[in-house]
Amino acid sequence: MHFGDDLMARTREIGHPLCAGIDPHLDRVPELFRQGSMAPADPSTPLAVEALALAFLDRLVGKVAAVKPQIAFFEQMGSAGMAALERVMAAARERELLIVLDAKRGDIGSTAEGYARAYLEPGAAAEADALTLNPYMGLDTLAPFAERAAAYGRGLFVLAKTSNPGSGDLQDRVLEKEGPVYEVLAGSLVPMADELQGPATGWSSLGIVAGATYPEQAERLRALLPNALFLVPGYGAQGASAADAVRSFVPGPGGLEGGLVNSSRGLLFPAAGQEAADAGGWEQAVDEAVARAADELQAAVAR
């Protein structure tokens, strides 16, 4: 499948753009799943994180279009953590969930080729359907990833206007006669977005990261990249509303559409789940958190 077409078909089917982030903060892992000291170097820690992630995946089947593991939380545990990530990603694939790996890779030449092979080629140990990319070493860093996107139907999400408070330090800098850096970057991505446009829906497999905490900037980015998927962080625990999160979306066959809205901590670590005494209580807490986010986003896209 073409990633853009596949993602849009799935979000249309379930009626909302919710993406479930898998960010296993070690200090937040519920008591129900904790093993040993939960220190990164403790051999028991990757097992605890994997058990939590696998149980979480089971609660998401049929409820979200995609999951977004954050690689850093697995890397901190060394090779055992990366092995756990590979198993979690394989489990997500078995459950027919699209995988957006949040790795923010960006490098040149053979190094970029290595990253592209590691995550976007069929049969890779950590095979993802889409990958986040940092473009600030130059557009040539994106070429190896774009080649795999075209060859294997993968997706790319390029950092444009991120949700963190310090994003403006560089992204908002105004270039003489050209405007803010994030807008200049978006304009430079238009040819690639057009090349990766989907035959079924018109949505491209080339997307950008546009934080829900900056909805006005996201609207300007949409004007520059009308067929690009947006990966939208900042909804939920970071404070942005569902309406802000879909501000850059456009009318489609069943309502507003245009990408994925990510929620991580709000879904993986609901307050009730932290205190759950048994698996049933934890599952109910996660189910309620997922349903609440899905309902909010479904209402937002139905406007």
C-alpha positions, 0 to 999 in steps of 0.5 A: 500500500501507499502510506498516504492512501493507507493511512487515510483509508484507516482514519476514514474508517474509524472516523478520527485521526487519533495516533497512540504514542508509546513513550514508556517513561520509566518513572511512570510505569504502573506498579502493576507492570514494574519489575526490579529497580526500573533503572535503565541498566536493570535487566528487568526494566526492558521486560517491564516496558515490553509487557506494558507496551504489548498490553497497551497494543491490545487495547488499541486494535480497531480503535486507532489508525497508528501507533508512534513508538518513541525510540529514545525510551527504548534506546536508554535501556541499551541493546535489550531495550532495542530488542524490546522495541523490535518485538513491540513493533512486530506485535503492532504489525501483527495487530495490523496497526500502522507504525510511525517510528519517532526517531527524528533521524537526519544525516548525510550520505552513507549514514542516512542510507544506513538509517533508511535501511534500518527502518524503512526497508521490508524485513528490517529488524525495526521495520516501520511504516513511517519515520520522523525526520530532522531536515536541518542538515539540508534537503539532501539528507531526506533523499535516501528516505524518500527513495524508500518511501517511493519504492516500498510505500513508506511514509515520512514526517519531516519536522517543520513547526514542533510543539515544544516551547523552544521551537521558535528559537530556530523555526520562527527565525525570519529570513530576509525576503523569504519569511519564517524558517518553518515556512521556507522549509515547507515550501522546499518540500512541495516537489517531494510531496507531489512526487509521493502523492497517493493515487487513490486519495491524493494525499502524499506519503510525505508529511510534516510535524506541525504541533497542535500548540501552534495552530495558526502556524499549522494553518499557514503550513497547510496552505503551503503543503495542501496534500501533505499529511500532518503529524500533530503532537501537543494534544492532550497532556501538552495542553492543546485542544482537539479543535486546535489539533485539527485546525490544519485539516481540510474537508474530506468525504467524512469530515475534516482530514489531513493526518494524525493527532498524537497522544502519548502520556494521556493514553498510556498513563491515565491517572486511574491506570496508575493506581489500578490494582489488577489488569482489569482495572488498568485495561478499563482506565486505558480503554476510557482514555482512548475512547475519550480522546477518540470521541473528542477528535471525532467531534472536532473533525465532524465540525 
